[in-house]
Amino acid sequence: MISIGKTQLVLRTESHIEVATLTMTITLNIGFEHDDIIFSFPFFPNIQQTQVGLKLLDASPAIVEVQTLRFFKPLDPHILPCDPRETLHTRKHALGKLEAWCGEWQPAERLQDIFSKEERMHVNLIVRVRQLGWPKPCSASTSAITYPVDEPLFSPFLDEQLSSFKTHQENRSTRVYCGRPAAAVHAIPPSLLHPVFAQFVEDCQTYSPTVLDHDCIDDLTYKMSDIFSCEGERIATLRDILRSNDMSFRIDEDTGIGLKHLTMGAMTSIFAILDGRGEVGVQGPEPLLHSIRVWMESVVRIEEQYPLYYTETNHPCLFILYFGPYISIAGGVYTDKRPNVQMLSPILPLHTHPTDTPSKMIGARCIGALKKAIKSLDAYYTSLTCDRSIHPQPDYPFPSSYTDITTEQLVHFRYLSQANKDKLVFFGQPRPAEPESICVKFVHQYSKDAHAVFATLGCAPKLRALERLPGGWFLVVMDDVRRHYRPYAPLTDRTPTLHTVVKASVQKVHELGYVHGNICHENLMVSIEDQTRFVLLGFDLAGKVGDGLKYPMNGTSSAELWRPPGAAYGLPILQEHDLKMIDHIFIDI
């Protein structure tokens, strides 16, 4: 507590500042260590013996713990506003480091001895807080932040910056993984890098909406389909609807975006962002890119200030995007020192016809899934720990255990490497360590039976596990055979003997009623010791003949993956296709 005559200024640690004043006005200027931004809060002389609580969370970055305070006085009394009306709202003053324009004083000193009589009419009290609890979201005027690898992050706010963003996205070393352009994606989608996103995708298709979920989508449809006269009305309406459905967001006055965050000690993590713009076609920042930037400013600061504590997380964040009468939801993680963002929901139109029940059902599922996801991310960040014995691997898919199909024992494993940067195939080591490593693969479909038949004939690695994951994924675990087999090499392995052996083995599988469907160079491995022995991989398209197997969307012919005539999207997978693909592999014999 600091006294100025009859005036008392009380600083507390519960995210409050309370003041009772009689004769003068005070502006409390809060500066954060390692930052040159000042946030100003005015107090007025007409308070008269009344205690007023000012919650910083409503107007500025939240301060959760004020552990060490340092007090300063401006060397120039006019450098900060002296009229309380000028500090009615939070103001930012980029004045440089405090020591450059302030003199430090101790709390034990009397303020009457520090400030002149004229200055005491309106005191600018400057307090330095040791730790920053909340990074201020950026505005259109802020400069671009940098990657930890010294590459500039994009700034998609002004039209003249779009060409620069386009250049960054076309460069593999600087691009942000957000699907713009189509090649700007990471091989591992966020729905595999965090279980909350996988479950959200699952819930959008299978969740059973509650009455409250249906009421929420009805409210959104009725109110958000309106034509708003100003953008503030739109965000206020959406915020109120979400708040009434247990999804409260703090709205930042500078950017207009909504934020959900969790503060632990002096660290604050953003886990959900509500952002959008006016009607479709209205000029302004693209909501997703704008949200990514706000999130990234928080992530980069956390990584710099708390590198050890946050090595176990990839900073998952939900993006709730609105534009005109539409809402969509994306999820992002921080991988390869940059954002990795995936659209998780369809675009939900909120101006549907009252009779369009299917659209409302989809919307209700997404709303219910969103509420679950927000609560799950809140719980996730609450459970973060700096326990180094956990061995987190946030840059790899989230599954780290499987149930062995033979022993029915739960096996934990650690990822060792990714087989190919463009493929969802990894190598791992069971824990406690086993002499043999494993191969881990993630697919949308897989035939356990076909794999088992090939393995019985000695033509496939031993299958250890096949488990369904939320979000439409399957976890496939098999033996790592690299110690005994090597990838097929056309220059040395195109022999009549191997051709005959492969074809005869596949025909035996055909006789048992199965088809492989994807016999190509990269799915064929040859024994290191015996060139007449081999194993096949890739049973994504395999299965029982007669089960209605059809080629998926990426199953058509291309320069990278040859397919015989008739092997195209939506057409049946035939055994004769297997034989033609084998012949194609050995075509130069």
QUIWODA-V873311 format. One line per field, one symbol per residue. phi: phi as a letter, one per 30 degrees, with the letter a starting at -180 (. if undefined). A space follows every 50 residues. Layout:
phi->???
This chain:
phi->.bcbidcbcccbccibbcbbbcbbcbcdccccdibcccccbcbcdddhic dcccddddbaedccbcdbcbcbbddcdcdcecceddcdcebcbdcidedd bbcdbceddddddccdeddddbccccbccdbccaddedbdcddddbdeci cdddbdccedcdddddddddcddbdcdbibdeddbddcdedccadddddd edddcbdcddddddddddddddcdddcddbddddddddddddddcibdbd cdddciccbcbbcbiccbcdbabcbabddejddlededdddededddddd dddddbdddcdcbchdbccccbaidbbbbbbbbcbhiadbbbdcbddcdc cddedddedddddddddddddddddddedddddebcddddhdbddceddb aacddcchcdccbbdcacdbdcbcbbcbbdbdecdcdbccbbbcaacddd dddddddicadddcabbdcdiicbccbbddcddcbbdecedccdcedded ddddddddddddjcbdiadbedccbcddcbdccabccicdcdlddjdidb dddccddaddbdbdejcbeicddcdddedddddddcddd
